[in-house]
Amino acid sequence: MKIKLVDVDNRLSIKYNKSEDVYNWGADNCYPQLIKSLINSSVTAKQCVDLNAKYIYGKGFDFTSNIVDKNTLIINKRGININQLLRIVSREFSEQNNLFLHINFNALYEIISVDLLTSEDVRIGKSDSTGYSGKFIVYDNWSKDKGKKIEKKDFNIIDKYNPLPAVIEAQVEAAGGWNKYKGQVLHINSDFGELYSLSDIDSVIYDANAEHRTGLFKNELLTKGYTGSKFILTKPMDYAETEAFGKTLEKLQGVDNIGMVHFQVSEESDVLANELSVLDIASNLDDKMFVQTEISSAKNIRKAFGVPSILIEDGDNSIFGNSGELVRVSQQMHWENKEEERNIICDAFQMLFSKFHKQINPSNDWNITPIIQKPEPTNE
C-alpha cells in the first residue's frame, strides 16, 4: 500500500460512516493499513515489532511442553495449534494493539474453533440506542486496492462475542440455522476505553516515514544520480564511427550499468590525451547528510515501542563491550515490560478455551514460558 500520512489530529478520527454502517478506523478508514505499511517500510519499526512479538510469545504456553502429540492442540480448520495461534496473535498485537478473534460454536454452545481476523479487514458496526455495537463488518477492500469502491454486498457481518446459550440460539435463528451461522468476534485492544486502540508507532509515525524516505532518497541518488558516471571525450567522429563507439561503450558498462556520457571535441589534436579522455563525474551523494536523521528517527521509534537499544542495535553493543550480564539484564527487563500484553492475551485464551469442545489445557494454567530464565538466588 502506498503510504499516505494525514494530519495528526485526524489520523485516528473515529466517526460513524452512515453509508457503510461502520465506525471508520482513521480519517480514511485505513489506519491499520497505514500502520502495517509504515512498519514494513521502516527497518527500526519492524525490528521493534518483531522483538516485542517475541517477548510476548516467549517459548509458548508452559503446558504444551509436556504434550507429545501436538495434534491434540489443533484449534481450528486451518490446522493451527494453540501455540501457533499465540505466535500469530503476538505479532498482530505488537503491530496494531488490537486483536479480532473469530469464534465458532457447535449446537451444544461449545467453541469448536478460534482464529485471528486481521485488523485491516475488520471494522466495528453501528451501535444501538444504548451505544452498544453488536456487529463486526469483515471486508478485504477498505483501502480500495482491489476495487475503486466499497461493495457492501461483499460484507461479512459477524456478531460480537457473547457465549450465553440464549444469545447464541437467537443469533443462529436470525441467521437461518446453524449451517448459515457465522459465529462471533471477540475484540481485544490495549486501551479498553476506546473503540480502536492506537498502535505503538502512532506517536513516531513521521519518524518511521522519515526513515523510509531516507532510504528511498539514497537509492534514487545511487540509481539515477551521477554516482560512478563518466565523461568520455574523443576526437571528432562521423556518424558511423559514433554509432560504433557507442556500442563499444555499452559493452564496457558491465552489470552495474555505469552511466557514460560521450562528448566529441571540436578539433583534432596530435596530443593523445586530447584524442581520448575519461573523466569522473563528481558524486552528489553524501552519507553524512542522512546520519543525524537516521539516528534520531531510530531512537524515537525504539522509545515508542519501549525497546532497549542494546537488544537491537549492534552499534550500542560495541559501546557496552561484551557484557553478557548487561544483555541478560536488558532481556529480563524487557520481558517484564511486556507482562501486561501477555496478561491481556492469556486472559482471552483462558476465557475462550475454557469453553472449548475438547480439553486443551487440563491444568488451566496459561502461563507463558519465558525467553530467559531468572537466575536462582544464591545464599552467600
GIFEN-V526876 format. One line per field, one symbol per residue. phi: phi as a letter, one per 30 degrees, with the letter a starting at -180 (. if undefined). psi: psi as a letter, one per 20 degrees, with the letter a starting at -180 (. if undefined). burial: b if it has 9 or more other ideal C-beta (glycine too) atoms within 8 Angstrom, else e. Layout:
BEGIN
phi: ???
psi: ???
burial: ???
END
This chain:
BEGIN
phi: .ddbcbeedcdcdcbdcddchbdecjecibedddddddddccddddeddedddddddicidedddccdddddcdbaddidcddddedddddddddcibbbccbcccdcicdcabbccdddccbdddcddcjdccbcccacbddidcadbdcddcdccbdddaddedddeddddddjjddcdcibbcccbdcddcdbcddededbddddddddddddddddddccdceidbcccbdebddddddddddddddddiddhddbccccddbdbddedddabbcdcedccbeddceddddddddddddddicddddbcdddddddicddddddddddddeddcdddddeddddddddddcddbdcbedhccdcdddbdddddccc
psi: pppoqrqghiglpoqpohhilropnrhjkkghhggggggiiohgggggggghghighckrpgiihjognihijpjriijprhhhgggghggghhgikqpopppqraijkqpiqprppqhhipqprqraiijpojqqopqjlhikhiqiqpohijpopqqqpojpghggghggghikrhiipjbrpppprhniiqgqqqqhigikhhgghggghgggghhghhhiajpjrqpoprrpqagghggghghghhhihahilpppppqprhqqqiphhihoqpppppqkpohhiighggggggghgghhikpphhiiohghhhgiblnhhhghggggghghhjggggggghggggggiijqiqognhikokqppqgpqpqpqqo.
burial: bebeeeeeeebbbbeebeebebbbbbbebbbbbbbbbbbebbebbbbbbbbbbbbbbbebbebbeebeebeebbbbeeebbbbebbbbbbbbbbbbbbbbbbbebeeebbbebbbbbbbbbbbbbbeeeeeebebbbbbebbebeeeeebeeeebebbbbbebeeebbbebbeebeeeeebebbbbbbbeeeebebbbbbbbebbebbbbbbebbebbebbbeebbbebbbbbbbebeeeebeebbeebeeebeeeebbbbbebbeeeeeeeebbbbeeebeeebeeeebeebbebbbbbbbebbebebbbbbeebbeeeeeeeebbbebbbbbbeebeebbebbbbbbbebbeebeeebbeeeebebbbeeeeeeeeee
END
